[in-house]
Every structure is written in C-alpha cells, then in structure tokens.
Amino acid sequence: MGDLIGSAVDGTLYWIGASELRRLCELEGAAPARAQLLADACRLNALYMIARAGSGHIGSSFSSLDIVTWLHLEELNRHGTGDVYFSSKGHDAPGLYALMIALGQLPFDRIHRLRQLDGLPGHPDVGTPGMVTNTGSLGMGISKAKGMVLANRLTGTPGRVYVMTGDGELQEGQIWESLVSAANLGLHELTAIVDHNKLQSDTFVEKTSSLGDLEAKFRSFGWHVERANGHDFEELGAALWRCQKVGTRPQVIIADTIKGKGVSFMEHTSLDSDVAQYRFHSGAPTSALYRRAVEELVSRHHAQTDALGIPRIQLEQAQAPQPAASGPQQKLVPAYAKALEREMERTANLVVLDADLVVDTGQMPARERRPERFVECGIAEMDMVSMAGAMALQGMLPVCHSFACFLSTRANEQIYNNATERTHVVYAASLAGLLPGGPGHSHQSVRDISAVGAVAGLVAISPSTEAEVARALAWCLHEHRGPAWLRLESVPCEVPFESPDIPLELGVGSVLRKGVDALFIGYGPTLLSEAWRAAELLVEDGLQVGVVNLPWLNHVSSAWLLKAVAAVKHVFSLDNHHAVGGQGDRIADVFASSAARSPRLHRFAVDGLPACGNARDVLRRHGLDAWSLRQRVVQACSLSVDLAG
Amino acid sequence: MGDLIGSAVDGTLYWIGASELRRLCELEGAAPARAQLLADACRLNALYMIARAGSGHIGSSFSSLDIVTWLHLEELNRHGTGDVYFSSKGHDAPGLYALMIALGQLPFDRIHRLRQLDGLPGHPDVGTPGMVTNTGSLGMGISKAKGMVLANRLTGTPGRVYVMTGDGELQEGQIWESLVSAANLGLHELTAIVDHNKLQSDTFVEKTSSLGDLEAKFRSFGWHVERANGHDFEELGAALWRCQKVGTRPQVIIADTIKGKGVSFMEHTSLDSDVAQYRFHSGAPTSALYRRAVEELVSRHHAQTDALGIPRIQLEQAQAPQPAASGPQQKLVPAYAKALEREMERTANLVVLDADLVVDTGQMPARERRPERFVECGIAEMDMVSMAGAMALQGMLPVCHSFACFLSTRANEQIYNNATERTHVVYAASLAGLLPGGPGHSHQSVRDISAVGAVAGLVAISPSTEAEVARALAWCLHEHRGPAWLRLESVPCEVPFESPDIPLELGVGSVLRKGVDALFIGYGPTLLSEAWRAAELLVEDGLQVGVVNLPWLNHVSSAWLLKAVAAVKHVFSLDNHHAVGGQGDRIADVFASSAARSPRLHRFAVDGLPACGNARDVLRRHGLDAWSLRQRVVQACSLSVDLAG
C-alpha cells in the first residue's frame, strides 16, 4: 500500500554474506533456535536492501519474517513436494527475498539490487525465481491460492498452499468475497496466515478501520480458525500442524505479530496508541536510525550465538553508493496538501475521503484542520468511491484519495456508477506514471487514463508544477461540475521550466518553449522536464524543438491544437502512460479528423510492462529520458528528410 | 445481473389504473390488509410493464414487493421527514416503479414505458423522480447508504436510510467491505434489508455459492441482526420497529422471501431443489404464462376484496403493440456456447469460470459436458478473475465469463494483475455495446475497450457473425498466448452480410463491401449491419461507400489499414463504444502517425451516457442507425466538397 519516496542511507552499509547464511541454515540442534538466528540475520539483510534502495517496507518484512522463516525451514514440502508459499500483501518482499537468498533459492548478488533494474522488484514478480505469483495489489491472495488448489486438484498435483495476508489488507472486500467458495469447496489444502501486526500504512488498524472480532468473522465464513503468537515458533508450529489435520475446511492462522519486530524502536509496541503515524511502514530509515538498528540486531544475534556456544556471525560491509547531486525539486504531493488545506477552508461542502494513504497522498493538513470533514475509509477503495458518490448526491463535494493504480482499477465500476448520476466527485490519484519505479508494476500507474478516460463526463488533468497543482485542484472543484481525475506524479522532480500563471481552459495547453522544427506535447513534471532537456540538447543537432504543456488528458481542443502545431512538421506526443488510451490518442484523433493537413505525429509512451528500478534507469529503459528522446527525435526528423528527399 | 433478451407478450395486456390504485392506497382499516392489496395490485402492474417491455425482472420484483410496499405505506417518514429507500440490486425496479406510480410519486403514463426511450429505465436512474441513486451494478448499496447517512450527519439533515440488497448480491466483496465502517461509525440510521429469496440469476444461492450462516456473518461484522418473514407484514413491521430502537449500530433485516411470490408457478418454492434454471429471474414470460399469472393475481385480489366487503378491482386493458417483423437473426451467444463446448473437447486444460450468468453468457453446454472443468464462482468477479490467473500460472487455460460491463470494471485490477504475470487467460465478455438498450447504463457496456485496452499484452476482439465467433474463440485459445478480451454483442441481429471464411490475422480486417468514395470501418453485428444498410441507401445519394469488418479493437495493422484506405477520401469509424478508447482511436493513431497523407477520419461512436430503450430508438438517439449514418455520411462528404470547392 503506502510506498514513501525516500533517500538511500549514506555511509557504511552492512550485510551477512552467503557462507555465513548457509552456516545458519545448516545449524544442528533445536529448530526454534535455528529459525530465530536465521530470521534475525534476514532482518539485517532486508534492512540493508531497503537502506541501499532508499525505499521498501521494513515494518511488515520484520513482522512476518519469523513466520516465513519457520515455514520455509520446517513446513514446506515436509510431507512431499508441491507446497507453495506467497504473500498476498507483497510489500513484505524484502524479508522474503532475504530469506530466499539465505536458502540459496535466489542468487546472492541480488541482495545489492533491490528495486533496481533487472534486480529484485519492490513487489513480487513471477520473473524472480521462487515467486509464485504477482502481488502488491491488496486483497487478491486468497483468490489466487484457491485457483492454485483447484488447478492442483484438476491436474492431480499434490501440495498445500500457504498465503500470507496483512491485517489492514482484510479491509479489502475481495478477501471476504474469496472466503465463501473456499469453504463451500472444502479447500483444506489452503492455509491463510494473517500477519496481524496491528498497523497498516498510516497507523493502527484499530484506528483506521477496526476489524473487530477477526476470529468470529472467519468462523462465520466457514473457515477453521487458529490463533498464535507469530514470533513464538513452537506456538506457530503447533497451529500449522493442527491446520494440516483439519482435512475438510480451509484454515486461517491469525498470527499476532509486532510491526517492526526485532528492532526496539521500530516495534509498534514502543509507540503510544494515539500516534498519528508509524514511521517504518515504508521508506528507508535515516542513516542514524539505520546504524542503531544494525547495532541492536547484531548485538542480539551475538548474544544468541554466544549462548549456543557457536561462532558469532561475521558481517560484510561497503560504502553506500553516492547519490547523484540534484538541484531544487518540485514536489507535487506536498503542494497538493497545501492546496487542499486552503480549499477545505473556502469550500464548506468539501469532504475528504482517504483509503489508508494520508501521508502518501497529501491529506495530513486537511485532516488536522477539518477532522469533521475527513472520512478515513481504510483500504476499501470501492466502498470509499461509492460513499463519495452518495455524498455528492446529497450536496457534498467529495475528494477521494488513493494511488492512481488502485483508484482507477479497484474502484473502476464505482467511478462509472457515480458518473452516471451526473454528480461532482474529484478523484485525487497520486503515484501516477512510471516513477517512482521502485515499487514495481503493481504501483506504477501507466494505464489509469485509459481505465477512466471514457467515463462519461469525466475530465482528467495532470498538473506539471507545484503552482499548477493548486490551479488544477481549483479547476476540479470550482470550474468543473462533473467527475474529475486529478493525476498527480508523486516523485520529486527537478523542473527546468515554469508553468505560466494563466487560467486553465479545458483542452487548451500552454507553450513552455517555442520551436520551429517540431514540438513535444506532454504533461506532468517528469516527461515535460525530460522533453525540455532534450530540446536543449537538440539545439546542438540544429533542431529547434518546442515544448507544450497540455495538462488535459482526455479532452483536447481541436481549434487550439491545430493552431499550436500549424507551423511544425513533427509532433512528438509524450505519454507517462501506455500509448493506448494516453493523451496521444486524443492528439491523433484531432489530427486524423482534421480537414487540413496535420503534422506527422510520433508517439513516445511506455511500451510493455513498466520496468522496476531507479528513475534514471527506468526512463532510459523505456526510451523516455532526455538522451533517448533526443535520439528518437533526430532519427524521426532525419528519416523524414530522407523520405522527402 | 442476468438480463435475458426476450420478446414482448402479444395479445391483450392488463393493468390497474390510477384511480383504482388510489382507492387501494387510501383504504381504511388494517394496515396489513391494505398493504397486501396494494402489493398484489403492483405485482399485476409490474407484470404488465415487463410483458410489454419484453424484458425485466419478475422474480425479485415479486419477492421484494411486500417489503417495499410496507416500507412506503407505513414506515418512511413516520417520525419526520428525510427517510429514503433504495434498492441496491436495482433489478427489482419494475416492482418499485409500480408502487411509486400507485402512490402518485411517478406520472401514471410511465407504466406504459418501461425500458423505453425517455421512459422508465431497466435499472434505477436518478433522472426518474423518486430514485435516490443509480443501481444495477451489484454490491454498492450499503456503501451508498453510508455516504447518505454521513452527509445527513454533516448537514444536520434528519432521516433514516433503508437499502435493500439481494441475497446473491451478498457474494460481492464490496458488501462485506462496506459493513466494517458502518459498524465502527455507529451508523444506526442505516437499515439494510436482505431480500432473501434464495435464488440468484441462474439458480439457488445455495447451489451457486452458498452464503452459509448469514446472521452470524452480519453479527461478526458488528451489525444488529433481525430475521423476519418478508411476506408477513406484522413480523416485518415488528423487526423494523426494533431496528429503529437500536440506536448505536447499523441493522440488517434478513427477510425470508419467495422469489416470484404471488404467482404460484413463479414461486421458487414450487421448484425442485435441483432445477438447473429458474425461469422468471429476467425476461418476459410467454403469452400463455402471462395470462395464467394475471388470472391468478386477479382472482386472489378479488377474493381478498370480497372478504373485506369492498368493491373488486377494475382492470384496464389494451392490445400489445405489434412487434416489427424481422428476418432470420444471428445470435452470437448461442454460437459461442456451441464453440465453447467444442473447445472443451479438444483443449484438455481449458477451464470455464462463471459468475452467476451461465445462460446469459453461453456456458450451459460446456458445463453439462465437462462439469469437472467448470467453476461456478457466484457473483464474485474479482475472485473469479484472480482464481483464473492462478490457474493459468499452473498451466490451465481459463475462460472467465460475465457481462462486459461488470468484467471490465469490477475485475479491472485483477485482469491487469494477471496480465503482469504474462499468462494466458481469456475473458469472454458478453452483453457488450449499446444494445440491448433495455437494462440501462449499468449494463450497456460502451467503455470496456477503454477500460481494458491498455492492459499490457491484452488483445481485444469482437466477432460480427456466428461463424466469426468460433474463429475468434479459437484464435484466443490457440493462436494468442496472452490475455484476450472476447467481446460479444448479445442482442440478436439481422446481419445482411457474410463474413468471409478467412483466418484471423491480428490487426487485419476484411472488406465486406467495396466502395470508391468512402469506407465504414467497424466491428460487431450491430453497427456493421447498420453500416451495410446505410451503404445501400447511400447508393441513392450517388456515393459508393464500402464496409470493412475490423474485429480487432486495440490493435490495428498500419500496413494493412493504410493499404485498405488508400483509394478513399473519407473513413467513417464506427464504435459500439464511446469514441474515447474505442477502435477509432487506433485508426486515428495510424492515420496521424503515417508519413503519407491519409483519408479524413470521421468518428461515429456513442456520445454521452447510453440511452435506455428499444434497439431502434436507442440507435437513432445516438445517430448510429442506418438512416442516421446515411445523413451523417452525406453531410460529411458534401461539406468536404464545399471546402474543396
């Protein structure tokens, strides 16, 4: 869920090497002691991976690691082959990766490549050895586990399926939808384990959207229910053993765990119960906290090995890579947060709805200022959007918040249904576009314009600077009277241009830079900045290429566009999105429908699944960084010259 | 959910007029007797509306009518103003309309205009007086009711919110998602009533996807639970009274009802428990059964009034309008059913998944032939699609079935997630396009291409004849190796052309009719047939207009297209879909990106929300019938001549 964009830790970073890990895996003696030593070693390595990547989920990697370690060391394939384990929430991936590396199931050198191109993606992908399914979109895991069990039955394949869910994740309706037939079909090969660490992205589950009596809920759906301390290997082992004996029903183990388990100041139990925000859900720690955590993990590990009379673990270390220097960055989400706070004051019927992403989507100030008009819905996007629709029918002006990837897809039918009521609802969809590339394709939203673009009456808009964010929000609230999709790129960006302070007019763009040979037309800070830099480079190639900011994603004014491009031969449309359904489709529509001859359109967009990695690598992979854009423009223009010649 | 396309009843049709209805509403004496007489009168009128429309939902109109009548006569606004009632399932609309007409809340003459243009839509729309929200997409009702309560609280508006759900509808995850915060926020102003009529679209809830202990489920979510006989007014009244006294929690009344209540042979209790199909969920009855039902309703009504010593009800009557004569029709869904059955035999890993629409989506023969490879998921599209994805990972070849409107939107994120696994899953999406227009915009799928078109690797295809259906299914199963969207128009269609029996090639269309002046390019039986007829008419205007069948919706071969249009000046792209995201976008993309001069593109597509009504009226309203197409082509060509001149 939440996926904060942070900085990598600097200074010395520490990890445990392959041979030391092997030694732990092969320790003779009591299983719980072995599991404990290995799990803590994996905590250290997971922390290394996150510190180096600059983002990732510590809290739930740590809360789930004891369970995952025990499963892999002691349970999977114990009575034969074919057992599988996967995590439905998926953001505990660093912990799982660390374990699979320790077990030799993943090449060791991947430890240095979390969230890097061709490395280990932020959320699981089947392209990584050992990952049985793609997760990261919450709520799908039990459905998937059922599909696996049914396929096993059809093909006569043996094996049990273990799926881990979060507790916040249980707010997703698909979870409850999926329980019904699991019970009716008697899928006893399926064990779900709830990593009940009591916190979700923002804060306590209890505060966000309490799940009440979880055991009663699962029982009422016909499941066998166990409860265990998820950090007590003997209790856990016993619960898993009992599950295997049920034989008629699917089972769930509600495992009580501690978010951030293993590092005292990261453990949620060290927080006051009214803390507004847990700091270790996603994102890397500060360098100081990283070092404190390493010291704590290592000294506990040493104490354990000392007590067992075996050699202490040896650490490896290296200097963190130097981050590239950067100038001042524009941050659209904080700008949005300020704008939303101001709008809450001037717009009495404005209601803010959240789906467990208060910090990531910029609602903190609005919530603090006007708590009576803030509705926390939990991880329940469908419910949020339908509630918002009903509020709009009653005269409120609701603004729904989530990441673009989830809002456009999980609540797709609900957004349409609201639109059929011709009401006014604003969807503030952040984390839009290819970047950040770290979380991977479950979070990289490059099809949201397509997914909502044909909703009747909906206008989609993407501001490209902090200044334009406020104007775009005001337009959505005060100028427009229907559904609006406010698409926010969350990644900080060095923006080399200024957006002129002119009123927004539907379908009309503004010229950021003039060009006589060709024009880039695009939206959002990321690609407009790359285009600007490409245009500067292209001067060396003898080409004067302009840049046009067209914030409107599914409406383009024909009259404006045809006039804007009248003097150029080539237009390069830039979509931080797939070509299908992107803004370029609207530009193509205007050109193809025009009676007069239009310039030739070249579509630059995200091709194929979005790559996971850092910004520079991901843009380069998709041919969308300034350097690639320059090459592509030169090629297009020179090919065209050849053809003309 | 299910919405079968039937024929209107012929012969004499009967209804009860406005003054007689008013007499019943104003009857002095015992409330239950009055409610009974009015509810039965409304049954007769609802039946009239459905018989005349040729489609509509008898079963749940009848099961819910006693509850709805009691609520409106005795409960709403009893303690003040501001109470609202709506149905979440929405397909019980004919019953609700009949009641609102009886209460004078809707103009009486609407009784003759169910599912007609500017009449009463098949599912509720806020454009109709008294309809408080748009429903018909299942599972949203409780979320909406919560939004209303929260808005009431914010604005200080008094009133309770009553929402009716189906029982099959409870299979939708959004229902359970929505229960959580209703309890946490103590929304005691909210009463949900489950019309527990034991049957869903296809057959018994128990057989489809049993809901187990419903009371325990709701209780485990923190709701106050009542149970009552939904046809016993005193029991119902007492349960409603207790709900109003709860004061701290939302309440649910599980109302045991009988599907088809009021007409002996329509009542589900008259069925064997192993019947494959309940016949009165959707669609009009036969003329003979219509008359038997009328006789039964009227004679019971007479017996009741006789017993009370009041005058018998007087009926009004008229001859049913004569349906337009039609020639042989092509029916894509039965053709699909046959093709799927054959594919089940030749493809050992093919698995068929259904979401409670076996008949509507053509799975009956496959289910009968290969029950071991048929998975009934209930009304749980998200769960179905994620299960299918996991099965594909295990080497199965799953085909998921639902209506295009639900599959593309409710399971949108799940379809994407599957695609990120690069697996092979087929989505058979029927009821696609503008027609049938009767069910209304919740069911008219004119944005599905947009909603799924940008899913990486997904190919969307729309066959236009029965023969092409089999070829398209075979292509999806045997030629393609990724996700495929098989878009089926369910409405029967007189198809004036034949599709040449040539192998399908991705992105390549076929010429149905040659033309030197212009070309129609489109897909699917409905619009290609209209285009064909328009082309015949256009000969009289001196224009030779060709027709091209391009079944590929999100992939077009540039080389093929540019060659196909080389000789013409105008191309008219036809989308049985909104322009945004439709096939025309892909054509525009090719034209705009071409180095050579392309013909001018004119987009004919569905503008605005799809109109509800019969086929002829709906096509005309959207300018997509042959007559309108002819006018639009003439205008486009002559305008262009003027400009050139």
Interface residues (C-beta under 8 A of the other chain):
Chain A: D125 V126 V132 T133 N134 S137 G139 M140 S143 K144 A145 K146 G147 M148 L150 A151 N152 L154 T155 T157 Q171 E172 G173 Q174 I175 W176 E177 S178 V180 S181 A183 N184 S209 S210 L211 G212 D213 A216 K217 R219 S220 F221 G222 V351 E372 R373 V375 C377 G378 A380 M382 D383 V385 S386 M387 A388 G389 A390 M391 L393 Q394 G395 M396 C405 F406 S408 T409 R410 N412 E413 Q414 Y416 N417 T420 E421 R422 H441 S442 V446 R447 S450 A451 G453 A454 V455 A456 N554 H577 H578 A579 V580 G581 G582 G584 D585 R586 I587 A588 D589 F591 A592 S593 S594 A595 R597 S598 R600 L601 H602 R603 G608 L609 S640 L643
Chain B: D125 V126 V132 T133 N134 S137 G139 M140 S143 K144 A145 K146 G147 M148 L150 A151 N152 L154 T155 T157 Q171 E172 G173 Q174 I175 W176 E177 S178 V180 S181 A183 N184 S209 S210 L211 G212 D213 A216 K217 R219 S220 F221 G222 V351 E372 R373 V375 C377 G378 A380 M382 D383 S386 M387 A388 G389 A390 M391 L393 Q394 G395 M396 C405 F406 S408 T409 R410 N412 E413 Q414 Y416 N417 T420 E421 R422 H441 S442 V446 R447 S450 A451 G453 A454 V455 A456 N554 H577 H578 A579 V580 G581 G582 G584 D585 R586 I587 A588 D589 F591 A592 S593 S594 A595 R597 S598 R600 L601 H602 R603 G608 L609 S640 L643
